[in-house]
Amino acid sequence: MDKKYFALYLLPSRPDFAQTMTDEERAIMMKHVGYWTDLMNKGKVVAFGPVLDPKEVYGLGIIAVDSEQEVKDFITNDPAAKINRYEYFPMKAVVPAK
């Protein structure tokens, strides 16, 4: 089955979230990094990380999945989804030939 690609945006709960995280929020975000690193190691994530937009730092991920339901499941199980929100969109990704 051909992979489907999606761009995921993790949008902060407030504009200065990256600069003003509480210790509890920082702990959640560290779990978030571990969660997405594990998915990357399983071949589901092409890239992820914070985008340092001067207006507002946000997260961006590019994922390769079999179905849109997988995207929804990734979001539901992400610890950061409890304190931030996600948007995602299908992507016509150009990736290296295998």
N, CA, C and O atoms as a Tinker XYZ file with bonds, in Angstrom:
   392  protein
     1  N      0.846000   -1.187000    0.000000    73     2
     2  CA     0.000000    0.000000    0.000000    64     1     3
     3  C      0.890000    1.248000    0.000000    63     2     4     5
     4  O      1.884000    1.319000    0.722000    81     3
     5  N      0.515000    2.217000   -0.815000    73     3     6
     6  CA     1.253000    3.473000   -0.842000    64     5     7
     7  C      0.997000    4.267000    0.424000    63     6     8     9
     8  O     -0.124000    4.321000    0.930000    81     7
     9  N      2.046000    4.875000    0.920000    73     7    10
    10  CA     1.910000    5.704000    2.115000    64     9    11
    11  C      1.178000    6.997000    1.777000    63    10    12    13
    12  O      1.268000    7.515000    0.664000    81    11
    13  N      0.457000    7.498000    2.763000    73    11    14
    14  CA    -0.180000    8.806000    2.679000    64    13    15
    15  C      0.620000    9.738000    3.584000    63    14    16    17
    16  O      1.005000    9.357000    4.690000    81    15
    17  N      0.863000   10.941000    3.120000    73    15    18
    18  CA     1.651000   11.903000    3.886000    64    17    19
    19  C      0.742000   13.014000    4.404000    63    18    20    21
    20  O     -0.208000   13.432000    3.743000    81    19
    21  N      1.067000   13.471000    5.600000    73    19    22
    22  CA     0.323000   14.554000    6.228000    64    21    23
    23  C      1.301000   15.519000    6.887000    63    22    24    25
    24  O      2.347000   15.124000    7.400000    81    23
    25  N      0.930000   16.790000    6.859000    73    23    26
    26  CA     1.627000   17.814000    7.632000    64    25    27
    27  C      0.796000   18.058000    8.885000    63    26    28    29
    28  O     -0.405000   18.317000    8.803000    81    27
    29  N      1.434000   17.975000   10.031000    73    27    30
    30  CA     0.759000   18.214000   11.305000    64    29    31
    31  C      1.316000   19.482000   11.930000    63    30    32    33
    32  O      2.527000   19.703000   11.952000    81    31
    33  N      0.422000   20.302000   12.432000    73    31    34
    34  CA     0.802000   21.516000   13.142000    64    33    35
    35  C      0.360000   21.374000   14.584000    63    34    36    37
    36  O     -0.819000   21.146000   14.855000    81    35
    37  N      1.292000   21.506000   15.507000    73    35    38
    38  CA     0.969000   21.541000   16.927000    64    37    39
    39  C      0.952000   23.010000   17.321000    63    38    40    41
    40  O      1.988000   23.674000   17.359000    81    39
    41  N     -0.235000   23.496000   17.612000    73    39    42
    42  CA    -0.427000   24.923000   17.889000    64    41    43
    43  C     -0.472000   25.150000   19.387000    63    42    44    45
    44  O     -1.225000   24.484000   20.097000    81    43
    45  N      0.327000   26.084000   19.868000    73    43    46
    46  CA     0.438000   26.300000   21.315000    64    45    47
    47  C     -0.839000   26.880000   21.914000    63    46    48    49
    48  O     -1.646000   27.509000   21.229000    81    47
    49  N     -0.989000   26.653000   23.187000    73    47    50
    50  CA    -2.162000   27.146000   23.910000    64    49    51
    51  C     -2.110000   28.656000   24.140000    63    50    52    53
    52  O     -3.119000   29.278000   24.472000    81    51
    53  N     -0.922000   29.237000   23.959000    73    51    54
    54  CA    -0.763000   30.689000   24.074000    64    53    55
    55  C      0.438000   31.107000   23.232000    63    54    56    57
    56  O      1.346000   30.303000   23.021000    81    55
    57  N      0.459000   32.337000   22.753000    73    55    58
    58  CA     1.529000   32.768000   21.839000    64    57    59
    59  C      2.943000   32.618000   22.396000    63    58    60    61
    60  O      3.874000   32.340000   21.640000    81    59
    61  N      3.115000   32.798000   23.695000    73    59    62
    62  CA     4.456000   32.723000   24.284000    64    61    63
    63  C      4.717000   31.385000   24.990000    63    62    64    65
    64  O      5.572000   31.302000   25.873000    81    63
    65  N      3.988000   30.356000   24.602000    73    63    66
    66  CA     4.083000   29.048000   25.255000    64    65    67
    67  C      5.527000   28.557000   25.363000    63    66    68    69
    68  O      5.955000   28.114000   26.429000    81    67
    69  N      6.279000   28.634000   24.259000    73    67    70
    70  CA     7.656000   28.112000   24.251000    64    69    71
    71  C      8.542000   28.819000   25.271000    63    70    72    73
    72  O      9.469000   28.222000   25.818000    81    71
    73  N      8.254000   30.084000   25.520000    73    71    74
    74  CA     9.085000   30.866000   26.439000    64    73    75
    75  C      8.595000   30.809000   27.892000    63    74    76    77
    76  O      9.366000   31.075000   28.814000    81    75
    77  N      7.329000   30.468000   28.098000    73    75    78
    78  CA     6.743000   30.562000   29.439000    64    77    79
    79  C      6.199000   29.242000   29.979000    63    78    80    81
    80  O      5.381000   29.240000   30.899000    81    79
    81  N      6.640000   28.128000   29.420000    73    79    82
    82  CA     6.158000   26.831000   29.892000    64    81    83
    83  C      6.385000   26.678000   31.388000    63    82    84    85
    84  O      7.430000   27.059000   31.917000    81    83
    85  N      5.397000   26.119000   32.052000    73    83    86
    86  CA     5.568000   25.758000   33.455000    64    85    87
    87  C      6.376000   24.458000   33.512000    63    86    88    89
    88  O      6.589000   23.816000   32.483000    81    87
    89  N      6.819000   24.076000   34.690000    73    87    90
    90  CA     7.548000   22.814000   34.846000    64    89    91
    91  C      6.669000   21.643000   34.410000    63    90    92    93
    92  O      7.162000   20.705000   33.782000    81    91
    93  N      5.388000   21.684000   34.731000    73    91    94
    94  CA     4.463000   20.618000   34.344000    64    93    95
    95  C      4.318000   20.563000   32.814000    63    94    96    97
    96  O      4.343000   19.483000   32.224000    81    95
    97  N      4.169000   21.719000   32.187000    73    95    98
    98  CA     4.063000   21.764000   30.722000    64    97    99
    99  C      5.348000   21.273000   30.067000    63    98   100   101
   100  O      5.294000   20.552000   29.070000    81    99
   101  N      6.486000   21.645000   30.602000    73    99   102
   102  CA     7.773000   21.205000   30.056000    64   101   103
   103  C      7.889000   19.681000   30.147000    63   102   104   105
   104  O      8.380000   19.046000   29.214000    81   103
   105  N      7.445000   19.091000   31.255000    73   103   106
   106  CA     7.480000   17.634000   31.417000    64   105   107
   107  C      6.591000   16.962000   30.360000    63   106   108   109
   108  O      6.969000   15.941000   29.784000    81   107
   109  N      5.431000   17.529000   30.116000    73   107   110
   110  CA     4.542000   16.997000   29.077000    64   109   111
   111  C      5.202000   17.098000   27.708000    63   110   112   113
   112  O      5.125000   16.163000   26.911000    81   111
   113  N      5.847000   18.220000   27.433000    73   111   114
   114  CA     6.486000   18.405000   26.127000    64   113   115
   115  C      7.685000   17.460000   25.955000    63   114   116   117
   116  O      7.978000   17.046000   24.833000    81   115
   117  N      8.363000   17.123000   27.018000    73   115   118
   118  CA     9.455000   16.145000   26.922000    64   117   119
   119  C      8.889000   14.756000   26.593000    63   118   120   121
   120  O      9.494000   14.010000   25.823000    81   119
   121  N      7.732000   14.407000   27.173000    73   119   122
   122  CA     7.060000   13.145000   26.818000    64   121   123
   123  C      6.626000   13.182000   25.354000    63   122   124   125
   124  O      6.704000   12.175000   24.651000    81   123
   125  N      6.172000   14.338000   24.905000    73   123   126
   126  CA     5.774000   14.545000   23.515000    64   125   127
   127  C      6.954000   14.250000   22.577000    63   126   128   129
   128  O      6.784000   13.554000   21.576000    81   127
   129  N      8.129000   14.766000   22.889000    73   127   130
   130  CA     9.315000   14.528000   22.058000    64   129   131
   131  C      9.638000   13.031000   22.025000    63   130   132   133
   132  O      9.941000   12.485000   20.964000    81   131
   133  N      9.576000   12.381000   23.163000    73   131   134
   134  CA     9.822000   10.937000   23.207000    64   133   135
   135  C      8.809000   10.149000   22.393000    63   134   136   137
   136  O      9.160000    9.193000   21.703000    81   135
   137  N      7.559000   10.557000   22.479000    73   135   138
   138  CA     6.475000    9.904000   21.747000    64   137   139
   139  C      6.733000    9.969000   20.243000    63   138   140   141
   140  O      6.659000    8.949000   19.557000    81   139
   141  N      7.037000   11.171000   19.722000    73   139   142
   142  CA     7.255000   11.332000   18.284000    64   141   143
   143  C      8.582000   10.717000   17.841000    63   142   144   145
   144  O      8.693000   10.257000   16.705000    81   143
   145  N      9.578000   10.701000   18.708000    73   143   146
   146  CA    10.839000   10.043000   18.381000    64   145   147
   147  C     10.615000    8.545000   18.203000    63   146   148   149
   148  O     11.174000    7.935000   17.292000    81   147
   149  N      9.807000    7.959000   19.063000    73   147   150
   150  CA     9.482000    6.536000   18.943000    64   149   151
   151  C      8.777000    6.257000   17.613000    63   150   152   153
   152  O      9.102000    5.286000   16.930000    81   151
   153  N      7.812000    7.110000   17.245000    73   151   154
   154  CA     7.123000    6.936000   15.961000    64   153   155
   155  C      8.092000    7.108000   14.792000    63   154   156   157
   156  O      7.974000    6.417000   13.780000    81   155
   157  N      9.043000    8.022000   14.929000    73   155   158
   158  CA    10.048000    8.209000   13.881000    64   157   159
   159  C     10.894000    6.946000   13.739000    63   158   160   161
   160  O     11.171000    6.503000   12.625000    81   159
   161  N     11.297000    6.378000   14.851000    73   159   162
   162  CA    12.106000    5.161000   14.821000    64   161   163
   163  C     11.356000    3.980000   14.212000    63   162   164   165
   164  O     11.973000    3.021000   13.748000    81   163
   165  N     10.023000    4.050000   14.215000    73   163   166
   166  CA     9.184000    3.008000   13.596000    64   165   167
   167  C      8.900000    3.314000   12.124000    63   166   168   169
   168  O      8.174000    2.566000   11.470000    81   167
   169  N      9.462000    4.400000   11.598000    73   167   170
   170  CA     9.300000    4.734000   10.193000    64   169   171
   171  C      8.036000    5.501000    9.855000    63   170   172   173
   172  O      7.695000    5.627000    8.679000    81   171
   173  N      7.333000    6.015000   10.851000    73   171   174
   174  CA     6.076000    6.726000   10.621000    64   173   175
   175  C      6.256000    8.233000   10.471000    63   174   176   177
   176  O      5.383000    8.910000    9.928000    81   175
   177  N      7.377000    8.761000   10.946000    73   175   178
   178  CA     7.602000   10.211000   10.944000    64   177   179
   179  C      8.807000   10.528000   10.068000    63   178   180   181
   180  O      9.885000    9.960000   10.239000    81   179
   181  N      8.604000   11.447000    9.128000    73   179   182
   182  CA     9.687000   11.874000    8.248000    64   181   183
   183  C     10.540000   12.923000    8.958000    63   182   184   185
   184  O     11.769000   12.863000    8.918000    81   183
   185  N      9.885000   13.877000    9.602000    73   183   186
   186  CA    10.573000   14.940000   10.350000    64   185   187
   187  C      9.584000   15.568000   11.319000    63   186   188   189
   188  O      8.377000   15.571000   11.073000    81   187
   189  N     10.103000   16.103000   12.431000    73   187   190
   190  CA     9.261000   16.866000   13.354000    64   189   191
   191  C     10.135000   17.791000   14.173000    63   190   192   193
   192  O     11.335000   17.562000   14.325000    81   191
   193  N      9.522000   18.838000   14.697000    73   191   194
   194  CA    10.244000   19.746000   15.566000    64   193   195
   195  C      9.590000   21.106000   15.613000    63   194   196   197
   196  O      8.629000   21.373000   14.892000    81   195
   197  N     10.119000   21.974000   16.476000    73   195   198
   198  CA     9.558000   23.321000   16.590000    64   197   199
   199  C      9.979000   24.204000   15.413000    63   198   200   201
   200  O     11.108000   24.132000   14.925000    81   199
   201  N      9.048000   25.025000   14.981000    73   199   202
   202  CA     9.323000   26.033000   13.960000    64   201   203
   203  C      9.479000   27.353000   14.700000    63   202   204   205
   204  O      8.568000   27.774000   15.413000    81   203
   205  N     10.607000   28.000000   14.541000    73   203   206
   206  CA    10.935000   29.191000   15.322000    64   205   207
   207  C     10.435000   30.461000   14.635000    63   206   208   209
   208  O     11.202000   31.387000   14.368000    81   207
   209  N      9.154000   30.482000   14.361000    73   207   210
   210  CA     8.503000   31.659000   13.777000    64   209   211
   211  C      8.547000   32.771000   14.821000    63   210   212   213
   212  O      8.121000   32.548000   15.955000    81   211
   213  N      9.046000   33.963000   14.483000    73   211   214
   214  CA     9.147000   35.035000   15.476000    64   213   215
   215  C      7.790000   35.475000   16.034000    63   214   216   217
   216  O      7.732000   36.043000   17.125000    81   215
   217  N      6.705000   35.225000   15.309000    73   215   218
   218  CA     5.376000   35.589000   15.811000    64   217   219
   219  C      4.875000   34.607000   16.854000    63   218   220   221
   220  O      4.189000   34.988000   17.802000    81   219
   221  N      5.232000   33.310000   16.667000    73   219   222
   222  CA     4.760000   32.271000   17.581000    64   221   223
   223  C      5.427000   30.960000   17.214000    63   222   224   225
   224  O      5.300000   30.500000   16.080000    81   223
   225  N      6.131000   30.354000   18.146000    73   223   226
   226  CA     6.739000   29.052000   17.915000    64   225   227
   227  C      5.624000   28.010000   17.871000    63   226   228   229
   228  O      4.717000   28.026000   18.704000    81   227
   229  N      5.697000   27.100000   16.890000    73   227   230
   230  CA     4.726000   26.020000   16.796000    64   229   231
   231  C      5.444000   24.759000   16.351000    63   230   232   233
   232  O      6.572000   24.817000   15.861000    81   231
   233  N      4.792000   23.626000   16.522000    73   231   234
   234  CA     5.380000   22.364000   16.113000    64   233   235
   235  C      4.934000   21.978000   14.721000    63   234   236   237
   236  O      3.810000   22.273000   14.313000    81   235
   237  N      5.823000   21.314000   13.988000    73   235   238
   238  CA     5.511000   20.821000   12.657000    64   237   239
   239  C      6.009000   19.395000   12.544000    63   238   240   241
   240  O      7.126000   19.082000   12.955000    81   239
   241  N      5.184000   18.540000   11.990000    73   239   242
   242  CA     5.587000   17.166000   11.726000    64   241   243
   243  C      5.143000   16.755000   10.345000    63   242   244   245
   244  O      4.081000   17.166000    9.877000    81   243
   245  N      5.945000   15.950000    9.696000    73   243   246
   246  CA     5.586000   15.339000    8.428000    64   245   247
   247  C      5.553000   13.838000    8.700000    63   246   248   249
   248  O      6.546000   13.255000    9.135000    81   247
   249  N      4.399000   13.217000    8.442000    73   247   250
   250  CA     4.264000   11.801000    8.753000    64   249   251
   251  C      3.857000   11.006000    7.516000    63   250   252   253
   252  O      3.261000   11.540000    6.581000    81   251
   253  N      4.188000    9.737000    7.536000    73   251   254
   254  CA     3.858000    8.794000    6.470000    64   253   255
   255  C      3.052000    7.660000    7.089000    63   254   256   257
   256  O      3.570000    6.891000    7.899000    81   255
   257  N      1.783000    7.560000    6.705000    73   255   258
   258  CA     0.883000    6.597000    7.331000    64   257   259
   259  C      0.093000    5.828000    6.266000    63   258   260   261
   260  O      0.140000    6.149000    5.078000    81   259
   261  N     -0.621000    4.820000    6.719000    73   259   262
   262  CA    -1.463000    4.035000    5.819000    64   261   263
   263  C     -2.858000    4.621000    5.676000    63   262   264   265
   264  O     -3.529000    4.403000    4.667000    81   263
   265  N     -3.301000    5.375000    6.702000    73   263   266
   266  CA    -4.662000    5.917000    6.667000    64   265   267
   267  C     -4.762000    7.188000    7.509000    63   266   268   269
   268  O     -3.926000    7.440000    8.377000    81   267
   269  N     -5.783000    7.971000    7.241000    73   267   270
   270  CA    -6.028000    9.168000    8.033000    64   269   271
   271  C     -6.351000    8.807000    9.477000    63   270   272   273
   272  O     -6.056000    9.585000   10.385000    81   271
   273  N     -6.944000    7.655000    9.703000    73   271   274
   274  CA    -7.241000    7.238000   11.077000    64   273   275
   275  C     -5.966000    7.138000   11.904000    63   274   276   277
   276  O     -5.969000    7.444000   13.097000    81   275
   277  N     -4.881000    6.712000   11.277000    73   275   278
   278  CA    -3.591000    6.646000   11.979000    64   277   279
   279  C     -3.176000    8.032000   12.468000    63   278   280   281
   280  O     -2.665000    8.176000   13.579000    81   279
   281  N     -3.394000    9.044000   11.643000    73   279   282
   282  CA    -3.088000   10.428000   12.037000    64   281   283
   283  C     -3.881000   10.782000   13.288000    63   282   284   285
   284  O     -3.326000   11.284000   14.266000    81   283
   285  N     -5.166000   10.521000   13.250000    73   283   286
   286  CA    -6.039000   10.830000   14.386000    64   285   287
   287  C     -5.591000   10.089000   15.646000    63   286   288   289
   288  O     -5.616000   10.647000   16.743000    81   287
   289  N     -5.187000    8.844000   15.482000    73   287   290
   290  CA    -4.718000    8.061000   16.634000    64   289   291
   291  C     -3.414000    8.636000   17.188000    63   290   292   293
   292  O     -3.242000    8.713000   18.405000    81   291
   293  N     -2.496000    9.038000   16.309000    73   291   294
   294  CA    -1.244000    9.651000   16.769000    64   293   295
   295  C     -1.541000   10.885000   17.612000    63   294   296   297
   296  O     -0.957000   11.076000   18.678000    81   295
   297  N     -2.449000   11.713000   17.127000    73   295   298
   298  CA    -2.798000   12.946000   17.839000    64   297   299
   299  C     -3.444000   12.625000   19.185000    63   298   300   301
   300  O     -3.079000   13.208000   20.206000    81   299
   301  N     -4.389000   11.713000   19.186000    73   299   302
   302  CA    -5.097000   11.346000   20.421000    64   301   303
   303  C     -4.135000   10.853000   21.489000    63   302   304   305
   304  O     -4.314000   11.142000   22.672000    81   303
   305  N     -3.117000   10.111000   21.078000    73   303   306
   306  CA    -2.190000    9.505000   22.035000    64   305   307
   307  C     -0.992000   10.386000   22.395000    63   306   308   309
   308  O     -0.174000   10.007000   23.233000    81   307
   309  N     -0.888000   11.546000   21.773000    73   307   310
   310  CA     0.233000   12.448000   22.057000    64   309   311
   311  C     -0.003000   13.171000   23.381000    63   310   312   313
   312  O     -1.032000   13.828000   23.537000    81   311
   313  N      0.919000   13.070000   24.336000    73   311   314
   314  CA     0.747000   13.777000   25.607000    64   313   315
   315  C      0.520000   15.282000   25.429000    63   314   316   317
   316  O     -0.205000   15.887000   26.219000    81   315
   317  N      1.122000   15.891000   24.415000    73   315   318
   318  CA     1.002000   17.341000   24.212000    64   317   319
   319  C     -0.398000   17.761000   23.771000    63   318   320   321
   320  O     -0.750000   18.936000   23.884000    81   319
   321  N     -1.197000   16.829000   23.274000    73   319   322
   322  CA    -2.553000   17.161000   22.840000    64   321   323
   323  C     -3.435000   17.576000   24.022000    63   322   324   325
   324  O     -4.504000   18.157000   23.834000    81   323
   325  N     -2.980000   17.275000   25.227000    73   323   326
   326  CA    -3.757000   17.667000   26.422000    64   325   327
   327  C     -3.631000   19.161000   26.703000    63   326   328   329
   328  O     -4.504000   19.749000   27.342000    81   327
   329  N     -2.534000   19.784000   26.223000    73   327   330
   330  CA    -2.302000   21.197000   26.550000    64   329   331
   331  C     -2.196000   22.101000   25.323000    63   330   332   333
   332  O     -2.150000   23.324000   25.454000    81   331
   333  N     -2.158000   21.508000   24.142000    73   331   334
   334  CA    -2.082000   22.267000   22.897000    64   333   335
   335  C     -3.079000   21.652000   21.919000    63   334   336   337
   336  O     -3.743000   20.669000   22.248000    81   335
   337  N     -3.189000   22.220000   20.726000    73   335   338
   338  CA    -4.121000   21.639000   19.766000    64   337   339
   339  C     -3.417000   21.355000   18.447000    63   338   340   341
   340  O     -2.396000   21.962000   18.124000    81   339
   341  N     -3.976000   20.433000   17.707000    73   339   342
   342  CA    -3.424000   20.025000   16.422000    64   341   343
   343  C     -4.318000   20.447000   15.271000    63   342   344   345
   344  O     -5.540000   20.525000   15.401000    81   343
   345  N     -3.687000   20.715000   14.151000    73   343   346
   346  CA    -4.328000   20.776000   12.846000    64   345   347
   347  C     -3.481000   19.901000   11.939000    63   346   348   349
   348  O     -2.265000   19.814000   12.112000    81   347
   349  N     -4.117000   19.256000   10.974000    73   347   350
   350  CA    -3.349000   18.451000   10.024000    64   349   351
   351  C     -3.986000   18.524000    8.646000    63   350   352   353
   352  O     -5.185000   18.759000    8.499000    81   351
   353  N     -3.135000   18.313000    7.632000    73   351   354
   354  CA    -3.562000   18.419000    6.248000    64   353   355
   355  C     -2.847000   17.374000    5.412000    63   354   356   357
   356  O     -1.675000   17.082000    5.654000    81   355
   357  N     -3.538000   16.804000    4.426000    73   355   358
   358  CA    -2.856000   15.888000    3.507000    64   357   359
   359  C     -1.740000   16.635000    2.778000    63   358   360   361
   360  O     -1.827000   17.841000    2.547000    81   359
   361  N     -0.711000   15.906000    2.429000    73   359   362
   362  CA     0.446000   16.516000    1.776000    64   361   363
   363  C      0.857000   15.665000    0.578000    63   362   364   365
   364  O      0.916000   14.439000    0.675000    81   363
   365  N      1.133000   16.294000   -0.515000    73   363   366
   366  CA     1.692000   15.595000   -1.693000    64   365   367
   367  C      3.212000   15.666000   -1.557000    63   366   368   369
   368  O      3.870000   16.486000   -2.199000    81   367
   369  N      3.746000   14.805000   -0.723000    73   367   370
   370  CA     5.166000   14.856000   -0.385000    64   369   371
   371  C      6.026000   14.267000   -1.497000    63   370   372   373
   372  O      5.663000   13.278000   -2.134000    81   371
   373  N      7.151000   14.887000   -1.708000    73   371   374
   374  CA     8.177000   14.346000   -2.582000    64   373   375
   375  C      9.248000   13.777000   -1.654000    63   374   376   377
   376  O      9.880000   14.506000   -0.889000    81   375
   377  N      9.436000   12.475000   -1.736000    73   375   378
   378  CA    10.387000   11.806000   -0.844000    64   377   379
   379  C     11.374000   10.995000   -1.670000    63   378   380   381
   380  O     11.088000   10.669000   -2.822000    81   379
   381  N     12.520000   10.666000   -1.110000    73   379   382
   382  CA    13.518000    9.888000   -1.856000    64   381   383
   383  C     12.952000    8.518000   -2.277000    63   382   384   385
   384  O     12.157000    7.909000   -1.560000    81   383
   385  N     13.376000    8.066000   -3.430000    73   383   386
   386  CA    13.020000    6.717000   -3.871000    64   385   387
   387  C     13.722000    5.712000   -2.970000    63   386   388   389
   388  O     14.837000    5.956000   -2.508000    81   387
   389  N     13.081000    4.605000   -2.727000    73   387   390
   390  CA    13.682000    3.604000   -1.835000    64   389   391
   391  C     14.446000    2.577000   -2.618000    63   390   392
   392  O     15.019000    1.657000   -2.035000    81   391
